[in-house]
Amino acid sequence: MALPFRLPRFRRLRTRLTVLYAALVVAAMLGMSTTLLAIAQRSATDQVQRELAASGTVFDRLWSQRAAELGGAAGLLARDFGFRAAVATGDKATIVSALVNLKRRMGVPIAFVVGVDGNVTGLADPGLAGQAAGLWNALDGGQMSGVVQLGGSARHVIAAPILTPQLTGWVVFATNLDAREMQGLQSLSAIPIQAAVFQRRGDGRWADPADREAGALSGFIDRAAKDRLVSDVTTPNGTALALVKPLPVMTGSPQAVLMLRYPLDQALAGYHRLQYAILLAGLLGLLGTVFATIRMARSITRPITLLDAAAARLAAGNEARVPVEGNDELARLAESFNRMATDIAERERRITHLAFNDTLTDLPNRAHFLEHVEHELKLAERNDERVAVMILDLDDFKSVNDTLGHPVGDEVLRRVAARIDGDLAQSFVARLGGDEFVIVTRQAADGEPFERLAKRAGEAAAEHMRIDGHDVTQTASIGIAISPADGMDARSLLKHADLALYRAKELGRGMFCFFEEALNSRAQERRRIESDLRTALHEGQFELHFQPLFDLDANRVGSFEALIRWNHPTRGMVSPLDFIPVAEDTGLIVEIGAWVLREACAQAAAWPDHVRIAVNVSSVQFRRPGLNETVMQALAASGLAPGRLELEITESIFLEGLEETTRLLHGLRALGVRIALDDFGTGYSSLSYLQSFPFDKIKIDRSFIQDLLTRPGAVAIVRAITDLARALGMETTAEGVEENDQLAELRKHGCSSVQGYLFSRPIDAAAVRELLAESTPRRAAAA
């Protein structure tokens, strides 16, 4: 059980134990007394609830009995022949006389007749008569009993119809629902309840028969009238239990309820002696607990004091042991403390090792590397030496994990780490993470140049391995930064070595590269281009140009290739060769490619139906999910027929996995989109790709077209490609056509379409519309 307060801090355990146990006794007594009082209160509440429910039942019976009594008297009068004749003839004197006699006999304060015409007989007060006339709608609707507002008070109304034999009116009695009536109800209850009738006024508030507002009870009445359960209510005289019973009302009359209340203080008055008894028992228990606790604390203090002193020595980093005396809990605690001290020393040694070493290769990690480089830099500055930081990254290591599995990849990393660390024993080798390692050397002792050291590291990483039946040969690229020229701290050297590594990756696999300031400038330029690309996307700086593709069979423009252009606000037109590689590296090409698709489809939707639009798709877009959805959204938004959209891909998309790429291409084909293989003939496995997927078109690379008139081998290649495409049912497009003789040669070999400067350079959207608006199709011979 949680203590209801926070104990103060004591320097002596004896005092703390005494206060603790005293607090526990107090808490236990409080809990017990609270429980007993709650039980008593619950018992009293249950009794009151039963009495209130019984009183409510009595009221229902009295209400029904009174209604039956008055209803019988009213019915008797309504059936009296003389009275009916007086009503039928309009004899008011006879009617009034009969009503007065009946009121005296039945003890009813108000009695009157309401005619079928709405006239009231028997009430001298005009205001009261006007209110009584308002009962006509309820009486006509068949309501013969209920609560109404008459003479400024809530009254119980009972009526009987007058038939002669047709309905001519109603005899109506009205009894009071005032305090006197409620006192009669209170006298029938076994407990002193308070009964009152409340009626909702025109402003929505509740009031008693004397038109006094219910005040704070109004909200309770609204809730309790719905639940019809006994519940707590706060009154000016304290908390009470109350039951609210809705009363039947006549149509058009305000809502009325009966409230029965019983003060809670009266129900709990008999339980005060129990509270005094509990208080006395608590004081006696507290005194006994304090005495017993002081005796017990003396036997515990000494061994705990010894443990406290030993813990202080352990916290200071010193050896600590506690003498073990006896075999009780404190002795076992001393033994556990001694084992803990031994385990802590061993664990600290292991934690220190893990904090500075990689768990997979057991090489130093990044934190250890940064600390070591700073130390080496200080020594190098003191001895006028240089420190080289070399980042070694395994080439295409991802394919090892993807094809051979992560266990094989982990084993490759372990073996490469062991080889580098063994072959470069005079250098510091660490693993930065993934497949990246770092080598730190301070002017090799044997004077070995840094170039040779880098070459040795690359050769160690590239040595052949056989793992789980798989032959693995892994090349590595290395970037090198040297202090003090390339940096005076660990992070600068690491950053510049990383830039040099990026350059080495660009130069090819298995290369190493030293950092040059131009690499830093180039990296900054790439960051600026990346930032400007994001701005260009949001500010709409891109635009599309279109290069026509001339259909040789139809002798007209058959399609356009969409080419993106970046109109930079300060640099002017930026070449795609400058920003497309950055966009692909950063992943922005996905968002840019989606914009190109949407814009190209929107432009092509206004062209003639025979003109298609060709859009280049990056391999990055294929690697990211959602390409199919992007194509569908572009087609749906533009209304362009799927068959008029042609997606151009290069062989590089197949490098990520032939099966997955083929599945994506079939998904695009299922949308009705055409697929073209761009730059055909420049890769290593073009024929296997044609066998894996039936392309709609093959685009012959411009390198073959440029040599078409000068190298016989180029003619043979073009003829072979066109023959192959024709056999496979594919179209062919020749890129880079600039001369009429090239065009004639391509016609001769059955090329389907051509594009190049011979026909048109890339043009903007307005020029496309003008070109398509020409009445005479452009002929190849006219070019």
VOGU-3710 file (C-alpha; in Angstrom, 3 decimals, decimal comma):
1> malpfrlprf> 0,000/0,000/0,000  1,465/3,366/-0,954  1,871/5,888/1,848  -0,328/8,998/1,562  2,737/11,224/2,084  6,487/11,243/1,423  8,672/10,453/4,417  11,383/13,025/5,214  15,014/11,919/4,886  16,624/10,892/8,180
11> rrlrtrltvl> 20,316/10,349/8,718  19,715/7,516/11,228  18,056/4,270/10,138  16,574/3,760/13,620  14,594/6,980/13,375  13,556/6,203/9,825  12,247/2,731/10,735  10,312/4,123/13,677  8,670/6,805/11,572  8,037/4,331/8,751
21> yaalvvaaml> 6,210/1,769/10,905  4,284/4,491/12,710  3,197/5,839/9,356  2,166/2,340/8,271  0,008/1,936/11,390  -1,599/5,309/10,817  -2,182/4,420/7,168  -3,694/1,054/8,162  -6,005/2,683/10,707  -7,031/5,310/8,211
31> gmsttllaia> -7,720/2,607/5,653  -9,737/0,567/8,122  -11,747/3,535/9,364  -12,343/4,697/5,819  -13,561/1,219/4,885  -15,873/0,965/7,901  -17,303/4,416/7,323  -17,776/3,617/3,649  -19,645/0,418/4,595  -21,795/2,350/7,079
41> qrsatdqvqr> -22,510/5,064/4,577  -23,342/2,464/1,930  -25,680/0,682/4,346  -27,426/3,934/5,285  -27,619/4,939/1,660  -29,129/1,601/0,663  -31,743/1,900/3,404  -32,653/5,440/2,361  -32,814/4,381/-1,274  -35,239/1,603/-0,410
51> elaasgtvfd> -37,380/3,973/1,666  -37,386/6,580/-1,081  -38,338/3,949/-3,653  -41,135/2,733/-1,333  -42,349/6,310/-0,812  -42,368/6,769/-4,569  -44,519/3,648/-4,895  -46,889/4,928/-2,185  -47,180/8,222/-4,043  -48,039/6,361/-7,242
61> rlwsqraael> -50,777/4,469/-5,446  -52,126/7,607/-3,779  -52,077/9,405/-7,102  -53,951/6,556/-8,795  -56,397/6,246/-5,870  -57,123/9,968/-5,811  -57,504/10,062/-9,574  -59,932/7,104/-9,450  -61,940/8,694/-6,618  -62,249/12,086/-8,291
71> ggaagllard> -62,740/10,497/-11,703  -65,629/8,457/-10,281  -67,236/11,535/-8,716  -66,810/13,544/-11,912  -68,206/10,683/-13,964  -71,210/10,382/-11,629  -71,989/14,055/-12,024  -71,455/13,911/-15,779  -74,013/11,102/-16,043  -76,620/12,861/-13,908
81> fgfraavatg> -79,684/13,567/-16,098  -80,416/16,981/-14,603  -76,836/18,073/-14,854  -76,597/16,935/-18,469  -79,826/18,796/-19,253  -78,418/21,941/-17,624  -75,249/21,641/-19,690  -77,217/20,992/-22,850  -79,495/24,040/-22,268  -76,710/26,289/-20,964
91> dkativsalv> -78,294/26,606/-17,475  -75,252/28,105/-15,702  -76,982/28,483/-12,334  -77,779/24,772/-12,146  -74,272/23,856/-13,330  -72,590/26,092/-10,745  -74,832/24,820/-7,955  -74,031/21,213/-8,795  -70,292/21,950/-8,935  -70,342/23,771/-5,560
101> nlkrrmgvpi> -72,099/20,862/-3,877  -69,666/18,372/-5,339  -66,590/20,469/-4,364  -67,866/20,635/-0,770  -68,554/16,917/-0,642  -65,226/15,829/-2,276  -62,992/18,482/-0,704  -61,900/19,711/-4,140  -60,784/23,378/-4,338  -61,619/23,875/-8,026
111> afvvgvdgnv> -64,373/22,386/-10,215  -65,687/23,618/-13,571  -67,152/22,556/-16,889  -65,436/22,964/-20,247  -67,821/22,918/-23,193  -67,006/21,456/-26,571  -66,960/25,034/-27,785  -64,172/25,874/-25,305  -66,356/27,943/-22,921  -65,730/27,463/-19,187
121> tgladpglag> -68,550/27,420/-16,630  -68,111/27,485/-12,864  -65,082/29,791/-12,470  -65,699/33,381/-11,379  -62,082/34,477/-11,851  -61,624/35,485/-15,559  -57,907/34,745/-15,469  -58,434/31,308/-14,026  -61,233/30,679/-16,537  -58,889/31,639/-19,378
131> qaaglwnald> -56,301/29,130/-18,163  -59,006/26,464/-17,802  -60,137/27,083/-21,390  -56,637/26,104/-22,458  -57,421/22,520/-21,421  -59,793/22,059/-24,375  -57,092/20,615/-26,716  -55,983/18,039/-24,138  -59,571/17,061/-23,268  -60,514/16,850/-26,909
141> ggqmsgvvql> -57,503/14,573/-27,409  -58,826/12,178/-24,775  -56,550/13,147/-21,825  -58,691/12,924/-18,665  -55,960/13,258/-16,008  -52,650/15,066/-15,499  -50,816/18,018/-13,979  -51,570/21,523/-15,284  -50,748/25,108/-14,330  -53,912/26,767/-12,881
151> ggsarhviaa> -54,007/29,964/-10,847  -50,227/30,169/-10,704  -49,847/26,707/-9,107  -49,367/23,141/-10,260  -52,629/21,194/-9,833  -53,762/17,652/-10,437  -56,654/17,683/-12,936  -59,226/14,887/-13,380  -62,003/15,124/-16,006  -65,037/13,134/-17,162
161> piltpqltgw> -66,898/13,558/-20,477  -70,552/14,779/-20,549  -72,613/12,826/-23,084  -76,203/13,879/-24,021  -75,766/11,395/-25,782  -73,320/13,335/-27,891  -70,267/14,898/-26,279  -71,211/18,359/-24,977  -68,326/19,047/-22,607  -66,292/17,786/-19,644
171> vvfatnldar> -66,568/17,992/-15,862  -63,107/18,967/-14,531  -61,791/18,745/-10,906  -58,439/20,298/-9,895  -56,674/19,428/-6,605  -53,709/21,242/-5,084  -50,129/19,883/-5,115  -48,924/22,259/-2,372  -46,976/21,779/0,868  -50,044/20,554/2,728
181> emqglqslsa> -50,564/17,793/0,192  -46,843/16,854/0,430  -46,995/16,709/4,248  -49,614/14,026/3,937  -47,253/12,027/1,751  -44,301/12,574/4,156  -46,321/11,239/7,077  -46,698/7,883/5,299  -42,875/7,278/5,066  -40,824/5,329/7,624
191> ipiqaavfqr> -38,054/7,968/7,436  -38,359/11,757/7,576  -38,347/12,488/3,873  -38,963/15,866/2,246  -41,446/15,876/-0,652  -41,977/18,721/-3,114  -43,488/19,236/-6,560  -41,546/21,275/-9,148  -42,858/22,523/-12,471  -40,825/23,886/-15,399
201> rgdgrwadpa> -41,540/27,573/-16,007  -41,690/29,298/-19,358  -37,993/30,288/-19,095  -37,026/26,618/-18,735  -36,248/26,765/-15,001  -37,883/24,640/-12,312  -40,065/26,178/-9,585  -42,207/24,897/-6,686  -45,992/25,494/-6,428  -45,274/28,902/-4,818
211> dreagalsgf> -43,257/29,836/-7,953  -39,948/29,789/-6,052  -37,018/28,785/-8,219  -35,354/25,421/-7,543  -31,946/27,124/-7,925  -29,055/24,644/-7,693  -31,536/21,741/-7,846  -32,530/22,563/-11,433  -29,611/20,768/-13,041  -30,106/17,741/-10,784
221> idraakdrlv> -33,817/17,568/-11,657  -33,025/17,548/-15,388  -30,617/14,632/-15,002  -32,585/12,636/-12,417  -35,854/12,959/-14,345  -34,256/10,943/-17,137  -32,508/8,304/-14,978  -35,347/7,866/-12,392  -32,777/6,505/-9,901  -31,937/7,529/-6,329
231> sdvttpngta> -28,777/9,666/-6,386  -26,841/12,288/-4,417  -27,807/15,957/-4,606  -26,165/18,976/-2,984  -28,634/21,324/-1,242  -28,091/24,489/0,822  -28,487/22,275/3,931  -25,916/19,672/2,823  -25,880/16,446/0,800  -29,075/14,471/0,470
241> lalvkplpvm> -30,334/11,405/-1,365  -33,125/12,213/-3,761  -35,574/10,511/-6,110  -37,240/12,427/-8,926  -40,474/11,061/-10,425  -41,943/12,705/-13,537  -45,665/13,496/-13,155  -48,161/13,034/-15,990  -49,082/16,398/-17,509  -51,872/17,517/-19,809
251> tgspqavlml> -51,027/18,493/-23,393  -49,764/22,042/-23,520  -48,900/22,159/-19,811  -45,329/22,560/-18,523  -43,365/19,535/-17,334  -43,819/18,605/-13,620  -41,906/16,286/-11,263  -42,116/15,056/-7,672  -38,836/15,141/-5,660  -38,373/13,015/-2,531
261> rypldqalag> -35,284/13,911/-0,427  -33,592/12,602/2,703  -30,510/14,398/4,263  -27,434/12,161/4,419  -26,281/13,590/7,778  -29,396/12,184/9,464  -28,711/8,736/7,993  -25,124/8,710/9,330  -25,814/10,197/12,773  -25,677/6,800/14,467
271> yhrlqyaill> -22,125/6,005/13,325  -20,184/8,742/15,175  -19,389/6,485/18,149  -17,661/4,068/15,800  -15,333/6,862/14,640  -14,254/7,636/18,222  -13,546/3,978/18,915  -11,387/3,675/15,808  -9,365/6,785/16,802  -8,615/5,401/20,275
281> agllgllgtv> -7,508/2,038/18,885  -5,212/3,783/16,408  -3,431/5,771/19,143  -2,782/2,637/21,197  -1,474/0,779/18,139  0,846/3,666/17,266  2,455/3,712/20,745  3,061/-0,034/20,626  4,583/0,123/17,144  7,058/2,884/18,092
291> fatirmarsi> 8,302/0,872/21,076  8,737/-2,363/19,069  10,443/-0,586/16,175  13,117/0,988/18,377  14,038/-2,458/19,744  14,206/-4,008/16,262  16,258/-1,165/14,736  19,119/-1,732/17,192  19,715/-5,245/15,816  19,749/-4,065/12,174
301> trpitlldaa> 21,854/-0,909/12,382  25,351/-2,375/12,818  25,547/-4,682/9,723  23,893/-2,052/7,572  26,459/0,527/8,695  29,189/-1,826/7,501  27,438/-2,214/4,146  27,158/1,563/3,854  30,882/2,060/4,345  31,710/-0,693/1,813
311> aarlaagnea> 29,353/0,830/-0,766  31,111/4,174/-0,364  34,463/2,514/-1,088  32,963/0,757/-4,157  31,537/4,051/-5,466  34,999/5,595/-5,187  36,369/2,828/-7,447  38,151/0,930/-4,681  37,951/-2,717/-3,770  35,202/-3,340/-1,251
321> rvpvegndel> 34,255/-6,415/0,764  31,961/-6,861/3,755  32,555/-9,408/6,563  29,827/-12,056/6,642  28,446/-12,834/10,126  25,723/-15,426/10,730  23,306/-16,870/8,159  20,293/-14,571/8,299  19,058/-12,149/5,634  21,713/-9,534/6,473
331> arlaesfnrm> 24,489/-12,145/6,151  23,110/-13,195/2,769  22,949/-9,513/1,809  26,650/-9,165/2,635  27,464/-12,181/0,456  25,417/-10,720/-2,415  27,206/-7,410/-2,020  30,589/-9,082/-2,313  29,497/-10,920/-5,495  28,075/-7,701/-6,885
341> atdiaererr> 31,358/-5,862/-6,332  33,199/-8,570/-8,294  30,628/-8,554/-11,119  30,706/-4,755/-11,389  34,451/-4,765/-11,928  34,122/-7,375/-14,709  31,142/-5,589/-16,303  32,938/-2,251/-16,389  35,764/-3,895/-18,281  33,318/-5,354/-20,833
351> ithlafndtl> 31,357/-2,100/-21,197  34,543/-0,191/-21,860  35,427/-2,681/-24,582  31,948/-2,515/-26,189  31,861/1,275/-26,055  34,958/1,520/-28,227  34,819/-1,650/-30,361  32,587/-2,923/-33,172  30,612/-6,017/-32,164  30,780/-7,709/-35,603
361> tdlpnrahfl> 34,484/-7,332/-36,466  35,904/-6,507/-33,002  37,709/-3,560/-34,618  37,624/-0,130/-32,943  34,376/1,742/-33,702  33,682/5,355/-34,748  33,937/6,760/-31,210  37,304/5,058/-30,676  38,459/6,262/-34,116  37,639/9,915/-33,373
371> ehvehelkla> 39,449/9,732/-30,048  42,493/8,044/-31,626  42,768/10,571/-34,481  42,747/13,513/-32,087  45,551/11,845/-30,126  47,548/11,151/-33,315  47,090/14,741/-34,506  48,565/16,084/-31,271  51,581/13,768/-31,583  52,002/14,662/-35,275
381> erndervavm> 51,961/18,382/-34,513  54,539/17,914/-31,792  56,841/15,825/-34,033  56,187/17,739/-37,291  54,578/14,683/-38,917  51,507/14,051/-41,086  48,430/11,922/-40,320  46,557/10,169/-43,126  42,896/9,158/-42,770  41,791/6,616/-45,386
391> ildlddfksv> 38,146/5,551/-45,792  37,824/2,135/-47,437  34,395/1,211/-48,827  33,584/-2,162/-50,393  32,269/-1,843/-53,974  28,711/-3,040/-54,593  28,584/-4,793/-51,217  24,791/-4,526/-51,253  24,619/-7,170/-53,985  26,430/-9,630/-51,692
401> ndtlghpvgd> 23,758/-9,218/-49,018  20,949/-9,323/-51,582  22,144/-12,380/-53,485  24,045/-14,432/-50,896  22,302/-13,321/-47,708  23,306/-11,274/-44,682  25,159/-14,098/-42,882  27,550/-14,346/-45,850  27,803/-10,543/-45,955  28,700/-10,434/-42,252
411> evlrrvaari> 31,385/-13,071/-42,779  32,808/-11,027/-45,682  33,071/-7,994/-43,393  34,778/-10,022/-40,673  37,367/-11,457/-43,078  38,057/-8,134/-44,772  38,503/-6,514/-41,337  40,928/-9,240/-40,244  42,983/-8,960/-43,470  43,282/-5,178/-43,384
421> dgdlaqsfva> 44,113/-5,173/-39,693  46,711/-7,921/-40,208  48,362/-6,507/-43,343  48,511/-2,959/-41,948  49,651/-3,863/-38,454  51,449/-0,515/-37,996  48,258/1,429/-38,719  45,063/1,953/-36,752  42,070/0,215/-38,426  38,433/0,836/-37,387
431> rlggdefviv> 34,976/0,113/-38,749  32,742/3,175/-39,236  29,612/1,128/-39,982  28,102/-0,868/-42,826  30,850/-1,766/-45,278  33,029/1,281/-44,464  36,393/0,981/-42,745  38,881/3,680/-41,824  42,686/3,469/-41,634  44,757/5,972/-39,678
441> trqaadgepf> 48,514/6,161/-39,995  51,024/8,726/-38,788  53,955/8,870/-41,209  54,642/5,150/-41,491  57,692/4,092/-39,508  59,348/2,488/-42,523  58,720/5,568/-44,640  56,196/3,758/-46,818  54,297/6,285/-48,978  50,599/6,699/-48,342
451> erlakragea> 49,866/5,597/-51,927  51,501/2,247/-51,346  49,698/1,851/-48,033  46,352/2,490/-49,769  47,204/-0,023/-52,482  48,048/-2,673/-49,895  44,740/-2,054/-48,116  42,839/-2,375/-51,408  44,642/-5,611/-52,273  43,902/-7,062/-48,835
461> aaehmridgh> 40,209/-6,300/-49,215  40,089/-7,735/-52,761  41,666/-11,101/-51,912  39,485/-14,038/-53,007  37,231/-15,656/-50,353  35,159/-18,836/-50,273  32,267/-18,692/-47,810  29,577/-21,379/-47,425  30,333/-22,721/-50,898  30,262/-19,257/-52,527
471> dvtqtasigi> 33,250/-17,662/-54,255  33,448/-13,971/-53,312  35,888/-11,405/-54,672  35,256/-7,964/-53,235  36,987/-4,832/-54,551  37,268/-1,643/-52,502  37,467/2,099/-53,196  39,549/4,343/-50,939  39,461/8,065/-50,212  42,470/9,691/-48,524
481> aispadgmda> 42,819/12,942/-46,563  46,131/14,053/-45,009  46,757/16,505/-42,191  47,515/19,315/-41,862  46,726/20,270/-45,476  43,292/18,584/-45,586  42,202/19,230/-42,020  43,366/19,849/-38,471  40,774/17,729/-36,639  39,250/14,273/-36,930
491> rsllkhadla> 35,878/15,356/-38,340  37,402/17,530/-41,078  39,753/14,750/-42,162  36,879/12,248/-42,148  34,677/14,581/-44,201  37,398/15,233/-46,804  38,351/11,566/-47,005  34,675/10,813/-47,680  34,648/13,330/-50,554  37,755/11,684/-51,984
501> lyrakelgrg> 36,041/8,290/-51,640  33,064/9,592/-53,601  35,425/10,699/-56,352  37,181/7,302/-56,347  33,766/5,613/-56,783  33,113/7,815/-59,812  36,454/6,865/-61,375  35,661/3,139/-61,169  35,926/0,179/-58,846  39,076/-0,671/-56,914
511> mfcffeealn> 40,467/2,893/-57,134  41,899/5,246/-54,510  41,842/9,025/-54,637  43,432/11,818/-52,584  41,364/14,765/-51,436  41,660/17,987/-53,447  40,012/21,300/-52,670  38,196/21,057/-55,971  36,300/18,070/-54,527  35,088/20,277/-51,676
521> sraqerrrie> 33,947/22,925/-54,140  32,272/20,253/-56,209  30,461/18,888/-53,145  29,302/22,371/-52,227  28,083/22,876/-55,776  26,149/19,603/-55,567  24,562/20,749/-52,304  23,609/24,078/-53,912  22,083/22,282/-56,888  20,156/19,971/-54,549
531> sdlrtalheg> 18,817/22,945/-52,582  17,919/24,806/-55,800  16,174/21,687/-57,150  13,881/21,602/-54,129  13,100/25,276/-54,645  12,526/24,705/-58,371  9,963/21,993/-57,611  7,965/24,252/-55,338  8,255/27,390/-57,462  7,605/25,769/-60,847
541> qfelhfqplf> 10,947/26,577/-62,504  10,863/23,466/-64,704  9,395/23,400/-68,190  9,112/20,808/-70,928  10,470/20,916/-74,466  9,486/18,353/-77,049  11,510/16,768/-79,871  9,451/15,354/-82,758  9,761/11,741/-83,892  8,992/11,448/-87,625
551> dldanrvgsf> 6,967/8,373/-88,631  8,553/7,133/-91,890  5,623/4,858/-92,789  2,899/7,509/-92,326  5,229/10,306/-93,488  4,219/12,602/-90,583  5,068/13,443/-86,985  4,035/10,389/-84,967  5,174/11,343/-81,474  7,222/13,736/-79,355
561> ealirwnhpt> 9,838/12,998/-76,716  9,398/15,112/-73,567  12,670/16,721/-72,429  12,898/18,613/-69,132  14,477/22,071/-68,992  15,373/24,035/-65,858  15,046/27,794/-66,190  17,007/28,898/-63,111  16,243/32,488/-61,990  19,956/33,413/-61,733
571> rgmvspldfi> 21,867/30,737/-63,676  19,559/30,699/-66,647  19,033/27,408/-68,439  20,747/24,580/-66,494  21,699/21,517/-68,541  20,011/18,239/-67,556  23,511/16,720/-67,505  24,251/18,977/-64,517  21,146/18,411/-62,394  19,738/14,990/-63,350
581> pvaedtgliv> 22,635/13,025/-61,671  22,165/15,081/-58,484  18,413/14,491/-58,600  18,997/10,741/-58,960  21,528/10,613/-56,107  19,219/12,497/-53,729  15,994/10,787/-54,798  14,449/14,053/-56,016  14,171/12,463/-59,460  11,063/10,639/-58,210
591> eigawvlrea> 9,178/13,873/-57,557  10,616/15,529/-60,689  9,721/12,495/-62,805  6,155/12,548/-61,484  5,861/16,216/-62,508  7,213/15,419/-65,992  4,653/12,633/-66,403  1,746/14,847/-65,322  2,828/17,796/-67,473  3,620/15,683/-70,557
601> caqaaawpdh> 0,257/13,901/-70,411  -1,578/17,184/-69,906  0,121/18,709/-72,976  -0,379/15,610/-75,165  -4,092/15,417/-74,327  -4,645/18,454/-76,612  -2,754/16,938/-79,577  -4,279/14,865/-82,407  -5,104/11,276/-81,468  -2,353/9,764/-83,637
611> vriavnvssv> 0,425/11,704/-81,841  2,019/9,967/-78,841  4,169/11,386/-76,038  7,396/9,641/-74,917  8,701/10,177/-71,356  12,061/8,967/-70,008  11,871/7,062/-66,697  14,907/6,929/-64,409  16,090/3,684/-62,836  15,628/5,389/-59,440
621> qfrrpglnet> 11,901/5,715/-60,172  11,787/1,971/-60,822  13,492/1,202/-57,506  11,008/3,305/-55,534  7,427/2,046/-55,046  4,479/3,860/-56,596  5,486/4,247/-60,281  2,297/2,496/-61,468  0,167/4,788/-59,305  1,986/7,877/-60,620
631> vmqalaasgl> 1,332/6,825/-64,223  -2,356/6,096/-63,510  -2,818/9,467/-61,780  -1,176/11,335/-64,690  -3,419/9,566/-67,226  -6,560/10,066/-65,132  -5,884/13,758/-64,491  -5,160/14,520/-68,172  -7,661/12,173/-69,813  -4,927/10,943/-72,167
641> apgrleleit> -5,496/7,462/-73,647  -2,920/5,017/-72,139  -1,855/3,864/-75,619  -0,636/7,399/-76,400  1,874/7,362/-73,521  5,265/5,737/-74,158  7,742/5,201/-71,307  11,412/5,044/-72,320  13,726/3,006/-70,094  17,416/2,102/-70,273
651> esifleglee> 19,127/-1,190/-69,622  20,377/0,047/-66,234  17,014/-0,694/-64,609  17,661/-4,413/-65,072  20,804/-4,270/-62,919  18,704/-4,112/-59,737  17,019/-7,447/-60,477  15,576/-8,830/-63,678  12,575/-10,580/-62,120  11,325/-7,551/-60,137
661> ttrllhglra> 11,871/-5,173/-63,067  10,033/-7,464/-65,478  7,094/-7,633/-63,048  6,932/-3,828/-62,907  7,078/-3,555/-66,701  4,216/-6,027/-67,090  2,221/-3,964/-64,586  2,739/-0,843/-66,697  1,875/-2,757/-69,864  -1,372/-3,879/-68,171
671> lgvrialddf> -2,346/-0,204/-67,908  -2,145/0,030/-71,713  1,077/2,084/-71,688  3,759/1,466/-74,352  7,331/0,583/-73,280  10,431/1,535/-75,297  14,033/0,388/-74,701  16,286/3,441/-75,034  19,971/3,527/-76,131  19,750/-0,036/-77,440
681> gtgysslsyl> 23,050/-1,673/-78,228  25,227/0,194/-75,705  24,877/-2,320/-72,847  26,101/-5,851/-72,283  22,928/-7,896/-72,310  20,449/-6,148/-74,592  19,351/-9,352/-76,362  18,549/-11,076/-73,076  16,356/-8,115/-72,108  14,431/-8,432/-75,388
691> qsfpfdkiki> 13,832/-12,054/-74,556  12,674/-11,241/-71,003  10,154/-8,547/-71,964  8,341/-7,767/-75,278  9,052/-4,064/-75,784  6,886/-1,961/-78,085  9,865/-0,097/-79,487  13,668/-0,173/-79,648  15,575/3,106/-79,903  18,878/2,757/-81,793
701> drsfiqdllt> 21,581/4,716/-80,020  22,896/7,828/-81,771  26,458/6,437/-81,727  25,499/3,934/-84,443  23,723/6,613/-86,516  26,741/8,944/-86,436  28,960/6,194/-87,919  26,304/4,997/-90,344  27,898/6,655/-93,423  31,536/6,131/-92,480
711> rpgavaivra> 31,818/2,655/-90,940  30,453/-0,427/-92,689  30,085/-2,180/-89,351  27,589/0,458/-88,219  25,350/-0,294/-91,232  25,420/-3,984/-90,390  24,480/-3,295/-86,767  21,569/-1,033/-87,754  20,316/-3,583/-90,278  20,581/-6,358/-87,673
721> itdlaralgm> 18,661/-4,308/-85,123  15,834/-3,426/-87,528  15,576/-7,017/-88,739  15,507/-8,276/-85,144  12,839/-5,768/-84,130  10,695/-6,581/-87,174  10,923/-10,296/-86,341  9,879/-9,611/-82,747  7,027/-7,297/-83,791  8,688/-4,176/-82,381
731> ettaegveen> 9,082/-0,679/-83,813  12,471/1,030/-84,184  13,464/4,660/-83,742  16,853/6,025/-84,822  18,232/8,800/-82,616  20,494/11,646/-83,726  19,579/11,755/-87,440  21,189/14,901/-88,894  21,783/14,157/-92,583  19,563/13,208/-95,537
741> dqlaelrkhg> 21,900/10,330/-96,485  21,479/8,873/-92,991  17,700/9,126/-93,446  17,850/7,372/-96,820  19,929/4,553/-95,366  17,503/4,107/-92,470  14,517/4,047/-94,870  16,244/1,345/-96,854  16,644/-0,853/-93,772  13,011/-0,426/-92,674
751> cssvqgylfs> 13,464/1,845/-89,652  10,014/2,829/-88,296  10,722/6,393/-87,162  13,561/8,859/-86,714  14,398/11,858/-84,551  17,183/14,391/-84,719  18,199/17,859/-85,812  17,499/16,985/-89,460  13,823/17,458/-88,609  13,760/19,636/-85,505
761> rpidaaavre> 15,546/20,571/-82,357  13,546/20,290/-79,113  10,795/22,953/-79,145  8,471/24,388/-76,506  4,764/23,642/-76,156  3,646/26,632/-78,229  5,875/25,591/-81,141  4,463/22,053/-80,918  0,947/23,406/-81,397  2,068/25,438/-84,405
771> llaestprra> 3,814/22,409/-85,919  0,742/20,216/-85,495  -1,505/22,940/-86,904  0,251/22,897/-90,278  -2,177/21,668/-92,878  0,374/19,734/-94,953  2,202/16,934/-93,172  5,926/17,364/-93,046  7,590/15,000/-95,498  10,963/13,457/-95,027
781> aaa> 12,001/14,510/-98,471  11,271/18,144/-97,603  13,620/18,076/-94,619
//
